[in-house]
Every structure is written in C-alpha cells, then in structure tokens.
C-alpha cells in the first residue's frame, strides 16, 4: 500500500535563522540580511559579552528593521563541589596544568 505524507512547515516561509556573531562586521551582516544574532561567552570575560552587545546595538541602529533577538550561548558546569566545578571549567577552556614527567 502506498502512503504519501505531505508535511507542512511550522514556520513560514522558514524557521528563524540565527547567525553566530561577535565582531561589528558579523553583527552587521546578520542585521542586513534579517538574521537573529547570538554570541558565545564561554571561557571569556564578561567584558567580551559587553563588546558583543555593543556591536549588536550598533548593527541594529544601522539596520533598524533587523530582528530584535539577541541570544547568548553559555556553559553550565554541574559538579558535587564548587572546587570540582572550577576544575572542570579550567579544563573546558584549556587551562589545564601539565606536569613535567622528567
């Protein structure tokens, strides 16, 4: 028996598109093409997030019809103790300590 499935997209004309951005140029590209913006701050100082936000605000000023969405990707580390969580964070951002085997 033959079955034909006709699926309809839930969002028209397509689902929202997001662009990973951090620099002034990348936020401007996203705003120009109507893309939502997100940035990552994993392993970086909060000042980097402020820089990304400032770049986003500047791009929205230049392209006022751009979507207002701004997302931030972050890491959450869950461990038995704060010390274990800090150690796991150090490893995840490349701050592991190497011991000399000699």
C-alpha positions in Angstrom: 0.0 0.0 0.0 1.3 3.4 -0.9 1.2 6.3 1.5 2.0 9.9 0.7 2.9 12.3 3.5 2.5 16.0 2.9 4.3 17.8 5.7 3.8 21.5 6.3 6.5 23.7 7.7 5.6 25.1 11.1 7.1 28.5 10.3 6.6 30.4 7.1 8.5 30.9 4.9 11.1 29.1 7.0 12.2 28.8 10.7 14.0 31.7 12.2 17.7 31.8 11.1 20.4 32.7 13.7 23.9 33.9 13.0 26.8 33.3 15.4 28.4 36.7 15.8 30.8 38.7 17.9 32.5 41.3 15.7 31.0 44.5 14.4 31.1 43.1 10.9 29.4 39.9 11.7 26.5 41.6 13.6 26.1 44.0 10.6 25.9 41.1 8.2 23.3 39.4 10.3 21.2 42.6 10.7 21.5 43.4 6.9 20.1 40.0 6.0 17.4 39.9 8.7 19.1 37.1 10.8 18.8 36.8 14.5 22.0 37.1 16.4 23.7 35.0 19.1 27.1 35.1 20.6 29.1 32.9 22.9 30.9 33.9 26.0 32.1 30.5 27.1 35.5 30.9 28.8 35.7 34.6 28.1 35.5 37.6 30.5 32.1 39.3 30.8 33.7 42.3 29.1 33.7 40.3 25.9 29.9 39.9 26.2 29.6 43.7 26.6 31.6 44.2 23.4 29.3 41.8 21.6 26.2 43.6 22.9 27.6 47.0 21.8 28.3 45.6 18.3 24.7 44.2 18.2 23.2 47.6 19.3 25.3 49.4 16.6 24.2 47.0 13.9 20.5 47.4 14.9 20.9 51.2 14.8 22.3 50.9 11.2 19.6 48.3 10.2 16.5 49.2 12.3 14.3 46.5 10.6 16.6 43.7 11.8 15.2 41.2 14.2 15.4 42.3 17.9 16.6 38.8 19.1 19.9 38.5 20.8 21.0 35.2 22.2 23.9 34.2 24.4 25.4 30.7 24.5 27.0 29.8 27.8 28.3 26.8 29.6 26.8 25.5 32.8 29.0 23.1 34.8 27.4 21.0 37.5 29.6 19.1 40.0 29.4 17.8 43.5 31.5 20.7 44.8 32.5 24.2 43.7 36.1 23.1 43.6 35.2 20.2 41.1 33.2 22.6 39.0 36.1 25.1 38.9 38.5 22.3 37.8 36.1 21.2 35.1 35.7 24.8 33.9 39.5 25.2 33.7 39.8 22.0 31.7 37.0 23.1 29.3 38.7 26.4 28.5 42.2 24.9 28.1 43.7 26.0 31.4 44.8 22.5 32.4 48.1 22.2 34.2 50.6 19.9 32.7 53.1 18.3 34.9 56.6 17.6 33.6 57.2 13.8 33.6 61.0 14.2 33.7 
